[in-house]
Amino acid sequence: MIFEKNNNIIISLSVKTQQPKQEIIITKNRFVVCLKSKPEKNKANTELVNILKKEFKQPAIIISGQKSKTKKVLVENTNMNEAIIVLKKHQI
């Protein structure tokens, strides 16, 4: 789920750690980010933020779920139209 707030977007997503490759998978009802890192010492969270920064070319911050597989991430200076363009290339 994605929604826009004050020229930022907030993405609700799930992460899968210790995967063979990094990827973003979007299906009809889910947004999943596969990470190579282990979920220890903030490595997976750092990897997630870096992936989203790279995709959106804007700062990204985890706003909830730092110790959970389900997270909410804020991507700054991005509107819904820009988010859709970026995320469409990952849609299944």
N, C-alpha and C positions, 0 to 999 in steps of 0.2 A: 504494500500500500504506500502511496506517495501523496503528500499534500504540500501545498505552497503556503508559506507564512512570511510576510514581510520581505519579499524578494529573495527568500531562501526556500529550499525544499527540505522536507523531512521524509526519510525513507524508512519504513519498517521492513526489516529483512532478517533472514536466518543465515548463519554461517556454518560451514562444514570445515573442520580443521583436518590437518594431516592428509590432504588430498594430493594426488600425483601432479595436478596442475592447477594454477590459478585460473578461475573463470567466474563470470557472472552468468547465472541462469535465471531467465525470467519465463515463467509460465503464466497461464491465465490468472491464477490466484496467488502466486508465490514469487518472491524475489530472494534468490539464494546466491551467496558468494562462497565459492570454494577457495580455501586457503591452504598453502603448503605448511604453514607454521603450526607448532603445537600450541595448545591453549595454556601457556605458562609464561610467567614473567612479562605479560602484556604483549608478547610477540604477535599473536594472532590479531589483536586489536590494532597494533601498529601496521601490520600488513593490510588489514581491511581499509584503514584510513588512507594508506598510500595508494591502493588500487582505486579508490573512489576519487582521490585527488587527481590521479592520472586520467581517469575517464572524463571527469567533469572539468578539469583544468581550473578548479577552484578549491579553497580550503574545505575540509570535511572534519566533523567532530562527532564522536559518539556521545549522544546525550542521555541514553539509558541502555542498560544491559551490558555494562562493562564486563561482568562475570557470567554472562548468559550466552546461549547460542542465538537467542532472539534479541535484536538490537534496534534502536532508533538512531539514525545518523542524520545530522544536519549538514547539508551542502550549501555553503554560502554563495550569495550573488548568482543564484540560478533560479530561473522561473520554470513553470511546468512545461512550457513548450520546449525549452532547451533540454530539460530532463528527458522528455519523450524522444527527442532526436537521438540523444546519447544512448538511451536504454533500448531503443528499437533494434539496434544491431545485436543485442543479446537475447532477444525474444525467441522462444521455441514455439 
